[in-house]
C-alpha cells in the first residue's frame, strides 16, 4: 500500500501518533517503537524543560509523519529533545517501503553540525536492528559501540507490599497537588542541587497537560516531617495493559531506605487495579533487576557522518 508524508499538525496528530504506537506494539506483541509514555514525556516534559515553548515548536517542526492511502499512520520520525543530533524511527514493519524516505528525512531535519561535517544518530529498537540493519549500513551508518539503552519488564500478577520505614507515607498529586515540592524532589533526585536547574512550575504544569498523565499515578513518598523523599510517575497504556515508570528518583538524603522500591510497588498496585499485567522501565540498572525487572528490549543506535 502506498504511503505519503504529510505535515505534522500537533492538534490533530499527537494523539494519532500515540494511538499508532500503542496499536503497533499490540499487533506485533513486542516493543518495535517508542511506548506511549515516552511520546507523552518527550513532548510535555523533556522538550519544554530544555527550551520552553520555542523548544516545543522546534521539536514539532522536525517530526515527519507518513500515512497510508487510507490515512492511517504508517511511520514517524522524531527527536526527543528540541535540538538536532538523534532521530528515532517509529515504523510499522508492514510499511517498510518508506524506510529510505524516513532516513532521508532524518538526515535533512535531524543531523547536527560537527566541525565542517554533519553527524546523525538513528535509534531503533532491537527488532529493527535485525530487519533494517543492512539498509542502514548500505547508507553508510555503523552501529554504535556504546552500551545500548534497555527497556526492562516486570510482570504484574497480584498485590505487592510497599514497605516503608515508620512515619513515611505514599501519596499522589491527586491528594496534594504541590508542584513546588514535587519539582524540588524531582530535581534533587537527579543530582541537581541548584534550583535553577529544576523544572519550573510552569514546565511541571505542562507535564500535567499530557493526554496520558494522571495525578493519581504521579506518586511520592513523604517523610515524617512532610518533606518529599522519593517519586515516580506511572503511565498506563490500556491497549497493551502495561504501565511504564518514567521518571523515578529518590532524594539523596533518603537513599538506601527502600523508598524507591516502595513508591514503585505502590505504582504497580495502582496499575494492577487498572488492569495492567506488566510494568516497563527504561533502564537496565541493577536497582530495577533487584525488584523484579528484567532487561527485555534493546535500543540500538546507528551513526553516520557526512
Secondary structure by P-SEA (a helix, b strand, c coil): cbbbbbcccccccaaaaaaaaaaaaaaacccccccaaaaaaaacccccccccaaaaaaaaaabbbbbcccccccbbbbbccccccbbbbbcccccccaaaaaaaaaaaccccccccbbbbbbbbcaaaaaccaaaaaaabbbbbccbbbbbbbbbbcccccccccccbbbbcccccccaaaaaaaaaaaaccccccccccaaaaaaaaaccccccccbbbbbcccccccccbbbbbbccccbbbbcbbbbcccccccaaaaaaaaaaaaaaaaacccbbbbccccaaaaaacccccbbbbbbbbcc
